[in-house]
Amino acid sequence: MTNFIERDKKRRSICLKYELKRLELTSIIQDLTLSKEKRYISLKELNKLPRNSSKIRIKNRCILTGRGHSVLRFCGLSRLKFRDLASQGLLMGITKASW
């Protein structure tokens, strides 16, 4: 399980490293006022970047368990850990609904 977490951390750091370069190249590719040659060259450079530098490769994982399925975005916890911590009263502002 820790291998998944470490792999995701590595992908996040690589994505952060290449974020500006990737944004620059994609904006050149999408700019139709530039010549086709310049856009093609920037497309080749974009393809040379590592695959893990793309935002699509990042997966939201639980910060406690590393679970990759049903992770709540606002807190970074899986639904199971969120419910467990909420029932113990360890999350501030979270109360069990009753009506």
N, C-alpha and C positions, 0 to 999 in steps of 0.2 A: 504494500500500500504506500509506503514512503517513496517508492520509486516513481509512482504517479505524481506525487506532490513535488518531488525534486524536478521531474521532467517539466511540469507546469511552471515552476519557478524559473527554470532555464528559458522556456519559451517566452515568458513575460519579459525577462531581461533582454533577450535578443530582439523582441518586438519593440521595446523601448529604445534600443540602440539604433535600429534602422527606421524608426518611425518617420523622421524628417526626410530621409533619402527616398523612402517609398512614396511619401506624399508629394514630393517634388516631381518624381518620375511619372506618377499617375496624372498629375496636373498637366504635364507636358504632353502626355499621350492623348488626353481628352481635349486639348486645345486644337481646334480645327483650323485656326488661322496660321499655325506653323506648317512647315513643309513636311511632306510624308517621310522624307529621309530622316529628319531630326526626330520625328515621332517614332519611327521604326528603330532608330538607335536607342532611344530611351526605353522602348519596349524590350529590346534585347538586354539592356542593363537591368531592368526590373526582373527579368527572368533569371538573371545571374545571382540575384540576392537569395539568401537562404530561405527555404520554405517556412521555417519556424519564425521568420520575421513578420509573418502575416498575422493580423488580428484574429482571423478566422480560426487559427490553430489553437488559440487560448480557450481553455474550458474552465468554467466556474466550478470550483471545488470547495467543499466544506473546509473551513480553516482548522477545525479540530480533528476530524476523522479522515479527510481526503476524499469523501464520497462525492462522486461526480453527477449523481442524479438527484433531482428535486432540491436544488440549492436555492435558498432565498437570497435575492440580490441585495436587499437593504441591510442585511446583517452578515452575509457570507457563511451562514450555517445551513446545514441540511435540515429538512423538516423534522427529522427524528431528534437531532440534538437540540433544535429550537424548542420542540415540545418538552423535552426532558428538562432543559434549563428553565423554561418558563414555569413548569409545574413545581420546580424546586424553589422558585422565587428569585433566581439569580439574574434575571433580565429586568432592568429597570423600566417601568412604564408598561409592562405587559401584565395584564390580568386575565383571568379566565372569564369568559363571557357567561353571564347568567341573566335571564329575564323571565 
